[in-house]
Amino acid sequence: MSAEQGKKTSGYLFLAAGAMFLVAAYIGHLTAFWGVGTMFLLLGVACLVKGRDKSPE
């Protein structure tokens, strides 16, 4: 598994975790989970951007 593939997988897992935290925050009316979910989503996006293919042009 290459480093880029690992970052992509991590990015998708961070996005999934963030979505689960946001669902839990919505269902349980837990304010703190909104921030945690948002940060996991941002970490997932950052991992996906770093793992993106850099094709030479």
DSSP file (Angstrom, degrees, kcal/mol; ACC not computed):
  #  RESIDUE AA STRUCTURE BP1 BP2  ACC     N-H-->O    O-->H-N    N-H-->O    O-->H-N    TCO  KAPPA ALPHA  PHI   PSI    X-CA   Y-CA   Z-CA
    1    1 A M              0   0    0      0, 0.0     2,-0.0     0, 0.0     0, 0.0   0.000 360.0 360.0 360.0 126.3    0.0    0.0    0.0
    2    2 A S     >  -     0   0    0      1,-0.1     4,-2.0     4,-0.0     5,-0.1  -0.300 360.0-110.1 -78.7 166.4    1.5    3.3   -1.0
    3    3 A A  H  > S+     0   0    0      1,-0.2     4,-2.0     2,-0.2     5,-0.2   0.874 118.9  52.8 -64.6 -37.1    1.6    6.4    1.2
    4    4 A E  H  > S+     0   0    0      1,-0.2     4,-2.1     2,-0.2    -1,-0.2   0.899 108.0  50.7 -65.9 -39.3   -1.0    8.1   -1.0
    5    5 A Q  H  > S+     0   0    0      1,-0.2     4,-2.3     2,-0.2    -1,-0.2   0.888 109.4  51.6 -64.8 -38.6   -3.4    5.2   -0.8
    6    6 A G  H  X S+     0   0    0     -4,-2.0     4,-2.4     1,-0.2    -1,-0.2   0.881 109.0  50.0 -65.3 -38.5   -3.0    5.2    3.0
    7    7 A K  H  X S+     0   0    0     -4,-2.0     4,-2.4     2,-0.2    -1,-0.2   0.878 110.2  50.7 -67.7 -36.7   -3.8    8.9    3.2
    8    8 A K  H  X S+     0   0    0     -4,-2.1     4,-2.4     2,-0.2    -2,-0.2   0.932 111.7  46.9 -65.8 -44.4   -6.9    8.4    1.0
    9    9 A T  H  X S+     0   0    0     -4,-2.3     4,-2.2     1,-0.2    -2,-0.2   0.920 113.4  48.6 -63.3 -42.9   -8.1    5.6    3.2
   10   10 A S  H  X S+     0   0    0     -4,-2.4     4,-2.7     1,-0.2    -1,-0.2   0.896 109.5  53.8 -62.5 -39.9   -7.5    7.6    6.3
   11   11 A G  H  X S+     0   0    0     -4,-2.4     4,-2.2     1,-0.2    -2,-0.2   0.922 109.4  46.7 -61.3 -44.8   -9.3   10.6    4.7
   12   12 A Y  H  X S+     0   0    0     -4,-2.4     4,-2.2     1,-0.2    -1,-0.2   0.880 112.7  50.0 -65.7 -37.1  -12.4    8.5    4.0
   13   13 A L  H  X S+     0   0    0     -4,-2.2     4,-2.5     2,-0.2    -2,-0.2   0.889 109.8  50.5 -68.7 -38.4  -12.4    7.0    7.6
   14   14 A F  H  X S+     0   0    0     -4,-2.7     4,-2.6     2,-0.2    -2,-0.2   0.907 110.5  50.5 -63.6 -40.6  -12.1   10.5    9.1
   15   15 A L  H  X S+     0   0    0     -4,-2.2     4,-2.3     2,-0.2    -2,-0.2   0.913 111.1  48.3 -62.4 -42.3  -15.0   11.7    6.9
   16   16 A A  H  X S+     0   0    0     -4,-2.2     4,-2.2     2,-0.2    -2,-0.2   0.915 112.1  48.6 -64.5 -42.8  -17.1    8.7    8.1
   17   17 A A  H  X S+     0   0    0     -4,-2.5     4,-2.3     1,-0.2    -2,-0.2   0.910 111.4  50.4 -63.9 -41.6  -16.2    9.3   11.8
   18   18 A G  H  X S+     0   0    0     -4,-2.6     4,-2.3     1,-0.2    -1,-0.2   0.907 109.5  50.4 -62.6 -41.5  -17.1   13.0   11.4
   19   19 A A  H  X S+     0   0    0     -4,-2.3     4,-2.3     1,-0.2    -1,-0.2   0.898 110.2  50.5 -63.7 -39.4  -20.4   12.1    9.9
   20   20 A M  H  X S+     0   0    0     -4,-2.2     4,-2.5     2,-0.2    -2,-0.2   0.898 109.7  50.1 -66.6 -38.8  -21.1    9.7   12.7
   21   21 A F  H  X S+     0   0    0     -4,-2.3     4,-2.4     2,-0.2    -2,-0.2   0.904 110.8  49.7 -64.2 -40.1  -20.3   12.4   15.3
   22   22 A L  H  X S+     0   0    0     -4,-2.3     4,-2.1     2,-0.2    -2,-0.2   0.889 110.8  49.2 -67.1 -38.1  -22.6   14.9   13.6
   23   23 A V  H  X S+     0   0    0     -4,-2.3     4,-2.8     2,-0.2     5,-0.2   0.923 112.0  48.7 -64.8 -43.1  -25.4   12.4   13.5
   24   24 A A  H  X S+     0   0    0     -4,-2.5     4,-2.8     1,-0.2     6,-0.3   0.886 110.7  51.3 -63.4 -38.2  -24.9   11.7   17.2
   25   25 A A  H  X>S+     0   0    0     -4,-2.4     5,-1.0     2,-0.2     4,-0.9   0.897 112.9  45.6 -65.2 -39.4  -24.9   15.4   17.9
   26   26 A Y  H  <5S+     0   0    0     -4,-2.1    -2,-0.2     2,-0.2    -1,-0.2   0.931 118.0  41.3 -69.3 -45.5  -28.1   15.8   16.1
   27   27 A I  H  <5S+     0   0    0     -4,-2.8    -2,-0.2     1,-0.2    -3,-0.2   0.924 124.2  36.2 -69.3 -44.4  -29.9   12.8   17.6
   28   28 A G  H  <5S-     0   0    0     -4,-2.8    -1,-0.2    -5,-0.2    -2,-0.2   0.454  99.8-127.4 -91.2  -0.5  -28.6   13.4   21.2
   29   29 A H  T  <5 +     0   0    0     -4,-0.9     2,-0.7     1,-0.2    -3,-0.2   0.910  52.3 159.0  53.0  45.1  -28.7   17.2   21.1
   30   30 A L    >>< -     0   0    0     -5,-1.0     3,-0.6    -6,-0.3     4,-0.6  -0.884  28.9-165.2-104.1 110.7  -25.0   17.2   22.3
   31   31 A T  H >> S+     0   0    0     -2,-0.7     3,-1.1     1,-0.2     4,-0.8   0.856  83.5  59.5 -65.2 -38.0  -23.4   20.5   21.5
   32   32 A A  H 3> S+     0   0    0      1,-0.3     4,-1.6     2,-0.2     3,-0.4   0.822  96.6  62.2 -64.1 -30.7  -19.8   19.3   22.0
   33   33 A F  H <> S+     0   0    0     -3,-0.6     4,-2.8     1,-0.2    -1,-0.3   0.745  91.5  66.6 -69.7 -22.1  -20.1   16.7   19.3
   34   34 A W  H <X S+     0   0    0     -3,-1.1     4,-2.1    -4,-0.6    -1,-0.2   0.933 105.0  43.1 -62.7 -44.2  -20.8   19.3   16.6
   35   35 A G  H  X S+     0   0    0     -4,-0.8     4,-2.3    -3,-0.4    -2,-0.2   0.898 114.6  49.2 -67.6 -41.2  -17.2   20.6   17.0
   36   36 A V  H  X S+     0   0    0     -4,-1.6     4,-2.1     2,-0.2    -2,-0.2   0.927 112.8  47.8 -64.8 -44.6  -15.7   17.2   17.2
   37   37 A G  H  X S+     0   0    0     -4,-2.8     4,-2.1     1,-0.2    -2,-0.2   0.894 111.0  50.7 -62.7 -40.9  -17.6   16.1   14.1
   38   38 A T  H  X S+     0   0    0     -4,-2.1     4,-2.3    -5,-0.2    -1,-0.2   0.906 109.8  49.9 -64.2 -42.1  -16.6   19.2   12.2
   39   39 A M  H  X S+     0   0    0     -4,-2.3     4,-2.4     1,-0.2    -1,-0.2   0.888 109.5  51.1 -66.0 -38.1  -12.9   18.7   13.0
   40   40 A F  H  X S+     0   0    0     -4,-2.1     4,-2.2     2,-0.2    -1,-0.2   0.898 109.8  50.8 -64.9 -38.7  -13.0   15.1   11.9
   41   41 A L  H  X S+     0   0    0     -4,-2.1     4,-2.3     2,-0.2    -2,-0.2   0.924 110.9  48.2 -63.1 -43.2  -14.6   16.2    8.6
   42   42 A L  H  X S+     0   0    0     -4,-2.3     4,-2.3     1,-0.2    -2,-0.2   0.888 110.7  50.9 -65.3 -38.6  -11.8   18.8    8.1
   43   43 A L  H  X S+     0   0    0     -4,-2.4     4,-2.3     2,-0.2    -1,-0.2   0.897 109.8  51.1 -63.9 -39.2   -9.1   16.3    8.9
   44   44 A G  H  X S+     0   0    0     -4,-2.2     4,-2.2     2,-0.2    -2,-0.2   0.915 110.3  47.9 -64.1 -43.4  -10.7   13.9    6.3
   45   45 A V  H  X S+     0   0    0     -4,-2.3     4,-2.4     1,-0.2    -1,-0.2   0.906 111.2  51.8 -63.6 -41.2  -10.7   16.6    3.7
   46   46 A A  H  X S+     0   0    0     -4,-2.3     4,-2.3     1,-0.2    -2,-0.2   0.904 110.0  48.6 -63.2 -41.2   -7.1   17.5    4.5
   47   47 A C  H  X S+     0   0    0     -4,-2.3     4,-1.9     1,-0.2    -1,-0.2   0.901 111.8  49.4 -65.7 -39.9   -6.0   13.8    4.1
   48   48 A L  H  < S+     0   0    0     -4,-2.2     4,-0.3     2,-0.2    -2,-0.2   0.888 111.0  49.3 -67.2 -37.7   -7.8   13.5    0.8
   49   49 A V  H >< S+     0   0    0     -4,-2.4     3,-0.9     1,-0.2    -2,-0.2   0.910 112.5  47.8 -67.3 -40.9   -6.2   16.6   -0.5
   50   50 A K  H 3< S+     0   0    0     -4,-2.3    -1,-0.2     1,-0.2    -2,-0.2   0.827 112.6  49.5 -68.1 -30.9   -2.8   15.5    0.5
   51   51 A G  T 3< S+     0   0    0     -4,-1.9    -1,-0.2    -5,-0.2    -2,-0.2   0.402  84.4 121.7 -88.8   3.6   -3.3   12.1   -1.0
   52   52 A R  S <  S-     0   0    0     -3,-0.9     2,-0.2    -4,-0.3    -3,-0.1  -0.344  74.1 -99.8 -67.4 146.2   -4.5   13.4   -4.3
   53   53 A D        -     0   0    0      1,-0.1     2,-0.9    -2,-0.0    -1,-0.1  -0.460  26.3-150.0 -66.4 132.7   -2.6   12.4   -7.4
   54   54 A K        -     0   0    0     -2,-0.2    -1,-0.1    -3,-0.1    -2,-0.0  -0.745  19.5-168.7-105.4  83.7   -0.2   15.1   -8.6
   55   55 A S        -     0   0    0     -2,-0.9     2,-0.2     1,-0.1    -2,-0.0  -0.553  22.2-119.7 -76.6 131.9   -0.1   14.4  -12.3
   56   56 A P              0   0    0      0, 0.0    -1,-0.1     0, 0.0    -2,-0.0  -0.476 360.0 360.0 -71.5 139.6    2.6   16.3  -14.2
   57   57 A E              0   0    0     -2,-0.2    -2,-0.0     0, 0.0     0, 0.0   0.391 360.0 360.0-113.3 360.0    1.3   18.6  -16.8
